[in-house]
């Protein structure tokens, strides 16, 4: 079953991270959850592909910037996330 990550952040989270210079919802989500992002310069159905990296974990995702969601293409268990 595909995993869909909704990275739209609340106004209170935005206010907190704006003070730190972090402005976009995706940057806030990455910071909160300890992920780094590496954009791959590729697209799938017109949407950018990226790799999320955290310690020894890597997730390949398609970013839907309009809906503020990421579709994880890896086969992962929700408990692993």
PyMOL Python script that loads the backbone (N, CA, C, O; Angstrom):
from pymol import cmd

cmd.read_pdbstr("""\
ATOM      1  N   UNK A   1       0.848  -1.181   0.000  1.00  0.00           N
ATOM      2  CA  UNK A   1       0.000   0.000   0.000  1.00  0.00           C
ATOM      3  C   UNK A   1       0.894   1.244   0.000  1.00  0.00           C
ATOM      4  O   UNK A   1       1.790   1.358   0.836  1.00  0.00           O
ATOM      5  N   UNK A   2       0.660   2.173  -0.925  1.00  0.00           N
ATOM      6  CA  UNK A   2       1.496   3.376  -0.982  1.00  0.00           C
ATOM      7  C   UNK A   2       1.299   4.255   0.250  1.00  0.00           C
ATOM      8  O   UNK A   2       0.209   4.332   0.817  1.00  0.00           O
ATOM      9  N   UNK A   3       2.367   4.901   0.638  1.00  0.00           N
ATOM     10  CA  UNK A   3       2.331   5.814   1.772  1.00  0.00           C
ATOM     11  C   UNK A   3       2.277   7.234   1.228  1.00  0.00           C
ATOM     12  O   UNK A   3       3.083   7.605   0.375  1.00  0.00           O
ATOM     13  N   UNK A   4       1.335   8.026   1.715  1.00  0.00           N
ATOM     14  CA  UNK A   4       1.175   9.406   1.291  1.00  0.00           C
ATOM     15  C   UNK A   4       1.462  10.298   2.489  1.00  0.00           C
ATOM     16  O   UNK A   4       0.829  10.157   3.535  1.00  0.00           O
ATOM     17  N   UNK A   5       2.407  11.211   2.342  1.00  0.00           N
ATOM     18  CA  UNK A   5       2.782  12.120   3.422  1.00  0.00           C
ATOM     19  C   UNK A   5       2.177  13.486   3.129  1.00  0.00           C
ATOM     20  O   UNK A   5       2.439  14.072   2.078  1.00  0.00           O
ATOM     21  N   UNK A   6       1.374  13.993   4.051  1.00  0.00           N
ATOM     22  CA  UNK A   6       0.806  15.331   3.939  1.00  0.00           C
ATOM     23  C   UNK A   6       1.732  16.261   4.712  1.00  0.00           C
ATOM     24  O   UNK A   6       1.846  16.153   5.933  1.00  0.00           O
ATOM     25  N   UNK A   7       2.392  17.172   4.004  1.00  0.00           N
ATOM     26  CA  UNK A   7       3.347  18.043   4.688  1.00  0.00           C
ATOM     27  C   UNK A   7       2.841  19.467   4.905  1.00  0.00           C
ATOM     28  O   UNK A   7       3.621  20.364   5.225  1.00  0.00           O
ATOM     29  N   UNK A   8       1.537  19.677   4.732  1.00  0.00           N
ATOM     30  CA  UNK A   8       0.981  21.011   4.989  1.00  0.00           C
ATOM     31  C   UNK A   8       1.011  21.257   6.494  1.00  0.00           C
ATOM     32  O   UNK A   8       0.462  20.479   7.274  1.00  0.00           O
ATOM     33  N   UNK A   9       1.649  22.334   6.883  1.00  0.00           N
ATOM     34  CA  UNK A   9       1.826  22.616   8.307  1.00  0.00           C
ATOM     35  C   UNK A   9       0.797  23.622   8.821  1.00  0.00           C
ATOM     36  O   UNK A   9       0.245  24.418   8.061  1.00  0.00           O
ATOM     37  N   UNK A  10       0.557  23.563  10.119  1.00  0.00           N
ATOM     38  CA  UNK A  10      -0.393  24.461  10.765  1.00  0.00           C
ATOM     39  C   UNK A  10       0.211  25.856  10.902  1.00  0.00           C
ATOM     40  O   UNK A  10       1.424  26.032  10.789  1.00  0.00           O
ATOM     41  N   UNK A  11      -0.628  26.821  11.140  1.00  0.00           N
ATOM     42  CA  UNK A  11      -0.169  28.199  11.295  1.00  0.00           C
ATOM     43  C   UNK A  11       0.769  28.334  12.486  1.00  0.00           C
ATOM     44  O   UNK A  11       1.740  29.088  12.416  1.00  0.00           O
ATOM     45  N   UNK A  12       0.501  27.617  13.585  1.00  0.00           N
ATOM     46  CA  UNK A  12       1.371  27.731  14.762  1.00  0.00           C
ATOM     47  C   UNK A  12       2.767  27.192  14.470  1.00  0.00           C
ATOM     48  O   UNK A  12       3.756  27.758  14.935  1.00  0.00           O
ATOM     49  N   UNK A  13       2.860  26.103  13.702  1.00  0.00           N
ATOM     50  CA  UNK A  13       4.171  25.564  13.323  1.00  0.00           C
ATOM     51  C   UNK A  13       4.891  26.547  12.406  1.00  0.00           C
ATOM     52  O   UNK A  13       6.099  26.748  12.530  1.00  0.00           O
ATOM     53  N   UNK A  14       4.151  27.154  11.489  1.00  0.00           N
ATOM     54  CA  UNK A  14       4.760  28.115  10.570  1.00  0.00           C
ATOM     55  C   UNK A  14       5.347  29.291  11.329  1.00  0.00           C
ATOM     56  O   UNK A  14       6.464  29.724  11.044  1.00  0.00           O
ATOM     57  N   UNK A  15       4.597  29.811  12.294  1.00  0.00           N
ATOM     58  CA  UNK A  15       5.069  30.961  13.062  1.00  0.00           C
ATOM     59  C   UNK A  15       6.356  30.629  13.803  1.00  0.00           C
ATOM     60  O   UNK A  15       7.282  31.439  13.836  1.00  0.00           O
ATOM     61  N   UNK A  16       6.418  29.451  14.392  1.00  0.00           N
ATOM     62  CA  UNK A  16       7.604  29.030  15.143  1.00  0.00           C
ATOM     63  C   UNK A  16       8.828  28.949  14.233  1.00  0.00           C
ATOM     64  O   UNK A  16       9.896  29.448  14.588  1.00  0.00           O
ATOM     65  N   UNK A  17       8.681  28.327  13.065  1.00  0.00           N
ATOM     66  CA  UNK A  17       9.820  28.115  12.178  1.00  0.00           C
ATOM     67  C   UNK A  17      10.157  29.334  11.331  1.00  0.00           C
ATOM     68  O   UNK A  17      11.290  29.456  10.863  1.00  0.00           O
ATOM     69  N   UNK A  18       9.202  30.243  11.119  1.00  0.00           N
ATOM     70  CA  UNK A  18       9.505  31.489  10.417  1.00  0.00           C
ATOM     71  C   UNK A  18      10.559  32.283  11.169  1.00  0.00           C
ATOM     72  O   UNK A  18      11.413  32.925  10.559  1.00  0.00           O
ATOM     73  N   UNK A  19      10.499  32.239  12.494  1.00  0.00           N
ATOM     74  CA  UNK A  19      11.489  32.937  13.316  1.00  0.00           C
ATOM     75  C   UNK A  19      12.885  32.362  13.107  1.00  0.00           C
ATOM     76  O   UNK A  19      13.879  33.054  13.324  1.00  0.00           O
ATOM     77  N   UNK A  20      12.966  31.098  12.687  1.00  0.00           N
ATOM     78  CA  UNK A  20      14.244  30.431  12.442  1.00  0.00           C
ATOM     79  C   UNK A  20      14.671  30.569  10.980  1.00  0.00           C
ATOM     80  O   UNK A  20      15.716  30.048  10.592  1.00  0.00           O
ATOM     81  N   UNK A  21      13.877  31.261  10.168  1.00  0.00           N
ATOM     82  CA  UNK A  21      14.210  31.463   8.766  1.00  0.00           C
ATOM     83  C   UNK A  21      13.746  30.348   7.842  1.00  0.00           C
ATOM     84  O   UNK A  21      14.114  30.328   6.668  1.00  0.00           O
ATOM     85  N   UNK A  22      12.944  29.419   8.355  1.00  0.00           N
ATOM     86  CA  UNK A  22      12.410  28.321   7.543  1.00  0.00           C
ATOM     87  C   UNK A  22      11.013  28.730   7.102  1.00  0.00           C
ATOM     88  O   UNK A  22      10.132  28.953   7.932  1.00  0.00           O
ATOM     89  N   UNK A  23      10.813  28.827   5.788  1.00  0.00           N
ATOM     90  CA  UNK A  23       9.581  29.457   5.310  1.00  0.00           C
ATOM     91  C   UNK A  23       8.573  28.536   4.639  1.00  0.00           C
ATOM     92  O   UNK A  23       7.375  28.814   4.698  1.00  0.00           O
ATOM     93  N   UNK A  24       9.005  27.458   4.005  1.00  0.00           N
ATOM     94  CA  UNK A  24       8.036  26.641   3.263  1.00  0.00           C
ATOM     95  C   UNK A  24       7.549  25.457   4.096  1.00  0.00           C
ATOM     96  O   UNK A  24       8.242  24.980   4.994  1.00  0.00           O
ATOM     97  N   UNK A  25       6.341  24.997   3.776  1.00  0.00           N
ATOM     98  CA  UNK A  25       5.753  23.863   4.496  1.00  0.00           C
ATOM     99  C   UNK A  25       6.633  22.623   4.417  1.00  0.00           C
ATOM    100  O   UNK A  25       6.785  21.905   5.405  1.00  0.00           O
ATOM    101  N   UNK A  26       7.212  22.369   3.246  1.00  0.00           N
ATOM    102  CA  UNK A  26       8.025  21.157   3.106  1.00  0.00           C
ATOM    103  C   UNK A  26       9.301  21.262   3.950  1.00  0.00           C
ATOM    104  O   UNK A  26       9.721  20.274   4.552  1.00  0.00           O
ATOM    105  N   UNK A  27       9.919  22.445   4.001  1.00  0.00           N
ATOM    106  CA  UNK A  27      11.109  22.628   4.835  1.00  0.00           C
ATOM    107  C   UNK A  27      10.769  22.456   6.312  1.00  0.00           C
ATOM    108  O   UNK A  27      11.548  21.872   7.065  1.00  0.00           O
ATOM    109  N   UNK A  28       9.611  22.961   6.726  1.00  0.00           N
ATOM    110  CA  UNK A  28       9.178  22.812   8.120  1.00  0.00           C
ATOM    111  C   UNK A  28       8.969  21.341   8.443  1.00  0.00           C
ATOM    112  O   UNK A  28       9.439  20.864   9.476  1.00  0.00           O
ATOM    113  N   UNK A  29       8.270  20.614   7.572  1.00  0.00           N
ATOM    114  CA  UNK A  29       8.019  19.184   7.809  1.00  0.00           C
ATOM    115  C   UNK A  29       9.331  18.418   7.902  1.00  0.00           C
ATOM    116  O   UNK A  29       9.505  17.592   8.798  1.00  0.00           O
ATOM    117  N   UNK A  30      10.255  18.687   6.982  1.00  0.00           N
ATOM    118  CA  UNK A  30      11.551  18.007   6.993  1.00  0.00           C
ATOM    119  C   UNK A  30      12.299  18.268   8.295  1.00  0.00           C
ATOM    120  O   UNK A  30      12.885  17.350   8.869  1.00  0.00           O
ATOM    121  N   UNK A  31      12.283  19.514   8.763  1.00  0.00           N
ATOM    122  CA  UNK A  31      12.971  19.876  10.001  1.00  0.00           C
ATOM    123  C   UNK A  31      12.341  19.190  11.205  1.00  0.00           C
ATOM    124  O   UNK A  31      13.053  18.635  12.042  1.00  0.00           O
ATOM    125  N   UNK A  32      11.031  19.219  11.302  1.00  0.00           N
ATOM    126  CA  UNK A  32      10.329  18.601  12.434  1.00  0.00           C
ATOM    127  C   UNK A  32      10.629  17.109  12.515  1.00  0.00           C
ATOM    128  O   UNK A  32      10.827  16.576  13.607  1.00  0.00           O
ATOM    129  N   UNK A  33      10.664  16.434  11.375  1.00  0.00           N
ATOM    130  CA  UNK A  33      10.807  14.978  11.357  1.00  0.00           C
ATOM    131  C   UNK A  33      12.232  14.489  11.118  1.00  0.00           C
ATOM    132  O   UNK A  33      12.462  13.284  11.010  1.00  0.00           O
ATOM    133  N   UNK A  34      13.185  15.408  11.035  1.00  0.00           N
ATOM    134  CA  UNK A  34      14.594  15.036  10.946  1.00  0.00           C
ATOM    135  C   UNK A  34      15.047  14.481   9.605  1.00  0.00           C
ATOM    136  O   UNK A  34      15.994  13.696   9.560  1.00  0.00           O
ATOM    137  N   UNK A  35      14.401  14.864   8.519  1.00  0.00           N
ATOM    138  CA  UNK A  35      14.768  14.390   7.185  1.00  0.00           C
ATOM    139  C   UNK A  35      15.546  15.463   6.444  1.00  0.00           C
ATOM    140  O   UNK A  35      15.361  16.655   6.688  1.00  0.00           O
ATOM    141  N   UNK A  36      16.408  15.041   5.550  1.00  0.00           N
ATOM    142  CA  UNK A  36      17.066  15.905   4.567  1.00  0.00           C
ATOM    143  C   UNK A  36      16.476  15.528   3.214  1.00  0.00           C
ATOM    144  O   UNK A  36      15.996  14.409   3.035  1.00  0.00           O
ATOM    145  N   UNK A  37      16.509  16.449   2.272  1.00  0.00           N
ATOM    146  CA  UNK A  37      15.952  16.165   0.949  1.00  0.00           C
ATOM    147  C   UNK A  37      17.028  16.353  -0.114  1.00  0.00           C
ATOM    148  O   UNK A  37      17.844  17.273  -0.048  1.00  0.00           O
ATOM    149  N   UNK A  38      17.004  15.462  -1.087  1.00  0.00           N
ATOM    150  CA  UNK A  38      17.891  15.581  -2.247  1.00  0.00           C
ATOM    151  C   UNK A  38      17.007  15.488  -3.479  1.00  0.00           C
ATOM    152  O   UNK A  38      16.495  14.420  -3.814  1.00  0.00           O
ATOM    153  N   UNK A  39      16.834  16.625  -4.150  1.00  0.00           N
ATOM    154  CA  UNK A  39      16.016  16.624  -5.371  1.00  0.00           C
ATOM    155  C   UNK A  39      16.831  15.984  -6.484  1.00  0.00           C
ATOM    156  O   UNK A  39      18.015  16.278  -6.644  1.00  0.00           O
ATOM    157  N   UNK A  40      16.194  15.108  -7.251  1.00  0.00           N
ATOM    158  CA  UNK A  40      16.892  14.297  -8.235  1.00  0.00           C
ATOM    159  C   UNK A  40      16.928  14.910  -9.634  1.00  0.00           C
ATOM    160  O   UNK A  40      17.608  14.388 -10.518  1.00  0.00           O
ATOM    161  N   UNK A  41      16.212  16.001  -9.842  1.00  0.00           N
ATOM    162  CA  UNK A  41      16.192  16.623 -11.158  1.00  0.00           C
ATOM    163  C   UNK A  41      15.403  15.820 -12.185  1.00  0.00           C
ATOM    164  O   UNK A  41      15.542  16.032 -13.389  1.00  0.00           O
ATOM    165  N   UNK A  42      14.574  14.898 -11.701  1.00  0.00           N
ATOM    166  CA  UNK A  42      13.733  14.071 -12.562  1.00  0.00           C
ATOM    167  C   UNK A  42      12.279  14.325 -12.220  1.00  0.00           C
ATOM    168  O   UNK A  42      11.963  14.851 -11.153  1.00  0.00           O
ATOM    169  N   UNK A  43      11.397  13.949 -13.130  1.00  0.00           N
ATOM    170  CA  UNK A  43       9.963  14.114 -12.885  1.00  0.00           C
ATOM    171  C   UNK A  43       9.214  12.839 -13.221  1.00  0.00           C
ATOM    172  O   UNK A  43       9.637  12.056 -14.071  1.00  0.00           O
ATOM    173  N   UNK A  44       8.094  12.644 -12.539  1.00  0.00           N
ATOM    174  CA  UNK A  44       7.163  11.558 -12.823  1.00  0.00           C
ATOM    175  C   UNK A  44       5.792  12.200 -12.968  1.00  0.00           C
ATOM    176  O   UNK A  44       5.297  12.813 -12.022  1.00  0.00           O
ATOM    177  N   UNK A  45       5.178  12.070 -14.121  1.00  0.00           N
ATOM    178  CA  UNK A  45       3.894  12.725 -14.417  1.00  0.00           C
ATOM    179  C   UNK A  45       3.953  14.231 -14.155  1.00  0.00           C
ATOM    180  O   UNK A  45       2.987  14.818 -13.668  1.00  0.00           O
ATOM    181  N   UNK A  46       5.080  14.849 -14.478  1.00  0.00           N
ATOM    182  CA  UNK A  46       5.232  16.291 -14.315  1.00  0.00           C
ATOM    183  C   UNK A  46       5.494  16.747 -12.896  1.00  0.00           C
ATOM    184  O   UNK A  46       5.519  17.949 -12.633  1.00  0.00           O
ATOM    185  N   UNK A  47       5.691  15.816 -11.973  1.00  0.00           N
ATOM    186  CA  UNK A  47       5.947  16.164 -10.573  1.00  0.00           C
ATOM    187  C   UNK A  47       7.375  15.757 -10.217  1.00  0.00           C
ATOM    188  O   UNK A  47       7.838  14.702 -10.649  1.00  0.00           O
ATOM    189  N   UNK A  48       8.085  16.587  -9.430  1.00  0.00           N
ATOM    190  CA  UNK A  48       9.491  16.302  -9.140  1.00  0.00           C
ATOM    191  C   UNK A  48       9.691  15.065  -8.263  1.00  0.00           C
ATOM    192  O   UNK A  48       8.911  14.787  -7.352  1.00  0.00           O
ATOM    193  N   UNK A  49      10.768  14.331  -8.571  1.00  0.00           N
ATOM    194  CA  UNK A  49      11.193  13.197  -7.747  1.00  0.00           C
ATOM    195  C   UNK A  49      12.277  13.677  -6.794  1.00  0.00           C
ATOM    196  O   UNK A  49      13.106  14.515  -7.148  1.00  0.00           O
ATOM    197  N   UNK A  50      12.260  13.139  -5.590  1.00  0.00           N
ATOM    198  CA  UNK A  50      13.276  13.497  -4.606  1.00  0.00           C
ATOM    199  C   UNK A  50      13.559  12.290  -3.723  1.00  0.00           C
ATOM    200  O   UNK A  50      12.806  11.316  -3.702  1.00  0.00           O
ATOM    201  N   UNK A  51      14.656  12.383  -3.004  1.00  0.00           N
ATOM    202  CA  UNK A  51      15.019  11.340  -2.055  1.00  0.00           C
ATOM    203  C   UNK A  51      15.047  11.974  -0.672  1.00  0.00           C
ATOM    204  O   UNK A  51      15.722  12.982  -0.459  1.00  0.00           O
ATOM    205  N   UNK A  52      14.315  11.386   0.266  1.00  0.00           N
ATOM    206  CA  UNK A  52      14.361  11.823   1.655  1.00  0.00           C
ATOM    207  C   UNK A  52      15.377  10.945   2.367  1.00  0.00           C
ATOM    208  O   UNK A  52      15.367   9.724   2.209  1.00  0.00           O
ATOM    209  N   UNK A  53      16.251  11.562   3.149  1.00  0.00           N
ATOM    210  CA  UNK A  53      17.329  10.831   3.806  1.00  0.00           C
ATOM    211  C   UNK A  53      17.309  11.152   5.297  1.00  0.00           C
ATOM    212  O   UNK A  53      17.258  12.314   5.700  1.00  0.00           O
ATOM    213  N   UNK A  54      17.349  10.083   6.112  1.00  0.00           N
ATOM    214  CA  UNK A  54      17.428  10.234   7.572  1.00  0.00           C
ATOM    215  C   UNK A  54      18.219   9.046   8.102  1.00  0.00           C
ATOM    216  O   UNK A  54      17.786   7.900   7.982  1.00  0.00           O
ATOM    217  N   UNK A  55      19.373   9.322   8.686  1.00  0.00           N
ATOM    218  CA  UNK A  55      20.286   8.283   9.176  1.00  0.00           C
ATOM    219  C   UNK A  55      20.525   7.258   8.072  1.00  0.00           C
ATOM    220  O   UNK A  55      21.077   7.613   7.030  1.00  0.00           O
ATOM    221  N   UNK A  56      20.131   6.007   8.262  1.00  0.00           N
ATOM    222  CA  UNK A  56      20.346   5.001   7.220  1.00  0.00           C
ATOM    223  C   UNK A  56      19.076   4.727   6.411  1.00  0.00           C
ATOM    224  O   UNK A  56      19.009   3.741   5.677  1.00  0.00           O
ATOM    225  N   UNK A  57      18.079   5.588   6.542  1.00  0.00           N
ATOM    226  CA  UNK A  57      16.820   5.424   5.808  1.00  0.00           C
ATOM    227  C   UNK A  57      16.817   6.310   4.566  1.00  0.00           C
ATOM    228  O   UNK A  57      17.304   7.440   4.602  1.00  0.00           O
ATOM    229  N   UNK A  58      16.272   5.800   3.482  1.00  0.00           N
ATOM    230  CA  UNK A  58      16.098   6.583   2.261  1.00  0.00           C
ATOM    231  C   UNK A  58      14.727   6.273   1.683  1.00  0.00           C
ATOM    232  O   UNK A  58      14.347   5.111   1.535  1.00  0.00           O
ATOM    233  N   UNK A  59      14.000   7.318   1.363  1.00  0.00           N
ATOM    234  CA  UNK A  59      12.692   7.177   0.734  1.00  0.00           C
ATOM    235  C   UNK A  59      12.705   7.916  -0.592  1.00  0.00           C
ATOM    236  O   UNK A  59      13.151   9.061  -0.667  1.00  0.00           O
ATOM    237  N   UNK A  60      12.223   7.271  -1.623  1.00  0.00           N
ATOM    238  CA  UNK A  60      12.056   7.903  -2.924  1.00  0.00           C
ATOM    239  C   UNK A  60      10.624   8.424  -2.980  1.00  0.00           C
ATOM    240  O   UNK A  60       9.675   7.660  -2.804  1.00  0.00           O
ATOM    241  N   UNK A  61      10.469   9.720  -3.225  1.00  0.00           N
ATOM    242  CA  UNK A  61       9.136  10.328  -3.187  1.00  0.00           C
ATOM    243  C   UNK A  61       8.867  11.155  -4.439  1.00  0.00           C
ATOM    244  O   UNK A  61       9.782  11.660  -5.089  1.00  0.00           O
ATOM    245  N   UNK A  62       7.584  11.274  -4.752  1.00  0.00           N
ATOM    246  CA  UNK A  62       7.104  12.199  -5.778  1.00  0.00           C
ATOM    247  C   UNK A  62       6.424  13.330  -5.019  1.00  0.00           C
ATOM    248  O   UNK A  62       5.546  13.087  -4.191  1.00  0.00           O
ATOM    249  N   UNK A  63       6.828  14.561  -5.298  1.00  0.00           N
ATOM    250  CA  UNK A  63       6.303  15.715  -4.567  1.00  0.00           C
ATOM    251  C   UNK A  63       5.179  16.369  -5.364  1.00  0.00           C
ATOM    252  O   UNK A  63       5.374  16.780  -6.508  1.00  0.00           O
ATOM    253  N   UNK A  64       4.001  16.460  -4.747  1.00  0.00           N
ATOM    254  CA  UNK A  64       2.876  17.176  -5.341  1.00  0.00           C
ATOM    255  C   UNK A  64       2.787  18.511  -4.611  1.00  0.00           C
ATOM    256  O   UNK A  64       2.181  18.608  -3.544  1.00  0.00           O
ATOM    257  N   UNK A  65       3.397  19.538  -5.200  1.00  0.00           N
ATOM    258  CA  UNK A  65       3.490  20.834  -4.535  1.00  0.00           C
ATOM    259  C   UNK A  65       2.145  21.540  -4.417  1.00  0.00           C
ATOM    260  O   UNK A  65       1.945  22.336  -3.500  1.00  0.00           O
ATOM    261  N   UNK A  66       1.218  21.258  -5.335  1.00  0.00           N
ATOM    262  CA  UNK A  66      -0.099  21.900  -5.281  1.00  0.00           C
ATOM    263  C   UNK A  66      -0.906  21.409  -4.087  1.00  0.00           C
ATOM    264  O   UNK A  66      -1.541  22.207  -3.398  1.00  0.00           O
ATOM    265  N   UNK A  67      -0.885  20.088  -3.833  1.00  0.00           N
ATOM    266  CA  UNK A  67      -1.655  19.507  -2.732  1.00  0.00           C
ATOM    267  C   UNK A  67      -0.844  19.392  -1.447  1.00  0.00           C
ATOM    268  O   UNK A  67      -1.377  19.006  -0.407  1.00  0.00           O
ATOM    269  N   UNK A  68       0.453  19.727  -1.516  1.00  0.00           N
ATOM    270  CA  UNK A  68       1.369  19.637  -0.375  1.00  0.00           C
ATOM    271  C   UNK A  68       1.409  18.218   0.186  1.00  0.00           C
ATOM    272  O   UNK A  68       1.225  17.987   1.381  1.00  0.00           O
ATOM    273  N   UNK A  69       1.659  17.270  -0.735  1.00  0.00           N
ATOM    274  CA  UNK A  69       1.750  15.860  -0.359  1.00  0.00           C
ATOM    275  C   UNK A  69       2.927  15.221  -1.076  1.00  0.00           C
ATOM    276  O   UNK A  69       3.335  15.665  -2.149  1.00  0.00           O
ATOM    277  N   UNK A  70       3.466  14.168  -0.466  1.00  0.00           N
ATOM    278  CA  UNK A  70       4.531  13.383  -1.079  1.00  0.00           C
ATOM    279  C   UNK A  70       4.081  11.930  -1.127  1.00  0.00           C
ATOM    280  O   UNK A  70       3.627  11.384  -0.121  1.00  0.00           O
ATOM    281  N   UNK A  71       4.206  11.303  -2.290  1.00  0.00           N
ATOM    282  CA  UNK A  71       3.892   9.892  -2.460  1.00  0.00           C
ATOM    283  C   UNK A  71       5.195   9.117  -2.356  1.00  0.00           C
ATOM    284  O   UNK A  71       6.116   9.337  -3.142  1.00  0.00           O
ATOM    285  N   UNK A  72       5.276   8.208  -1.384  1.00  0.00           N
ATOM    286  CA  UNK A  72       6.474   7.399  -1.183  1.00  0.00           C
ATOM    287  C   UNK A  72       6.421   6.223  -2.148  1.00  0.00           C
ATOM    288  O   UNK A  72       5.447   5.471  -2.165  1.00  0.00           O
ATOM    289  N   UNK A  73       7.470   6.065  -2.951  1.00  0.00           N
ATOM    290  CA  UNK A  73       7.510   5.001  -3.942  1.00  0.00           C
ATOM    291  C   UNK A  73       8.137   3.726  -3.396  1.00  0.00           C
ATOM    292  O   UNK A  73       7.931   2.650  -3.957  1.00  0.00           O
ATOM    293  N   UNK A  74       8.901   3.829  -2.309  1.00  0.00           N
ATOM    294  CA  UNK A  74       9.489   2.640  -1.682  1.00  0.00           C
ATOM    295  C   UNK A  74       8.389   1.774  -1.091  1.00  0.00           C
ATOM    296  O   UNK A  74       7.297   2.263  -0.800  1.00  0.00           O
ATOM    297  N   UNK A  75       8.671   0.504  -0.916  1.00  0.00           N
ATOM    298  CA  UNK A  75       7.764  -0.399  -0.208  1.00  0.00           C
ATOM    299  C   UNK A  75       8.146  -0.332   1.269  1.00  0.00           C
ATOM    300  O   UNK A  75       9.117  -0.961   1.689  1.00  0.00           O
ATOM    301  N   UNK A  76       7.385   0.429   2.059  1.00  0.00           N
ATOM    302  CA  UNK A  76       7.710   0.618   3.472  1.00  0.00           C
ATOM    303  C   UNK A  76       6.533   0.220   4.341  1.00  0.00           C
ATOM    304  O   UNK A  76       5.379   0.261   3.914  1.00  0.00           O
ATOM    305  N   UNK A  77       6.842  -0.162   5.553  1.00  0.00           N
ATOM    306  CA  UNK A  77       5.824  -0.431   6.562  1.00  0.00           C
ATOM    307  C   UNK A  77       5.579   0.862   7.330  1.00  0.00           C
ATOM    308  O   UNK A  77       6.522   1.610   7.587  1.00  0.00           O
ATOM    309  N   UNK A  78       4.360   1.134   7.694  1.00  0.00           N
ATOM    310  CA  UNK A  78       4.055   2.349   8.448  1.00  0.00           C
ATOM    311  C   UNK A  78       4.808   2.379   9.773  1.00  0.00           C
ATOM    312  O   UNK A  78       5.173   3.454  10.250  1.00  0.00           O
ATOM    313  N   UNK A  79       5.041   1.225  10.369  1.00  0.00           N
ATOM    314  CA  UNK A  79       5.762   1.175  11.640  1.00  0.00           C
ATOM    315  C   UNK A  79       7.220   1.580  11.465  1.00  0.00           C
ATOM    316  O   UNK A  79       7.848   2.035  12.421  1.00  0.00           O
ATOM    317  N   UNK A  80       7.779   1.422  10.248  1.00  0.00           N
ATOM    318  CA  UNK A  80       9.153   1.833   9.973  1.00  0.00           C
ATOM    319  C   UNK A  80       9.276   3.342   9.901  1.00  0.00           C
ATOM    320  O   UNK A  80      10.345   3.898  10.153  1.00  0.00           O
ATOM    321  N   UNK A  81       8.188   3.999   9.560  1.00  0.00           N
ATOM    322  CA  UNK A  81       8.214   5.433   9.345  1.00  0.00           C
ATOM    323  C   UNK A  81       8.102   6.135  10.662  1.00  0.00           C
ATOM    324  O   UNK A  81       8.105   7.366  10.708  1.00  0.00           O
TER     325      UNK A  81
END
""", "prot")
cmd.dss("prot")
cmd.show_as("cartoon", "prot")
cmd.util.cbc("prot")
cmd.orient("prot")
